[in-house]
Amino acid sequence: IEPMYDNEGKPRTRIMQATEMRLEVAEVLRDKRRVLEGFSSATGRSAEQLEQDFKRDFYLDANEALQYGLVDRLLLPGAKREGAEKGEI
């Protein structure tokens, strides 16, 4: 990973043509759409709702993430695991 600053402490810049920048922006937007569609299928919420929720910093505690649908279950310390009694992990 390249450092954000060069040896003289100046910010690094990446020179690119406008067409290259356009392609990179399109790729980022496509990836964002794919992530939102994945979250949509996992949470049952619309991609539009997720986009609104994720526009800014969106912090959830464990219980809120469970209610939102981002996690299937919580693993709590000291709780018995399913199958643990049978020697399964």
Helices and strands as residue ranges (DSSP letters): H 18-43, H 47-53, H 62-68, G 84-86
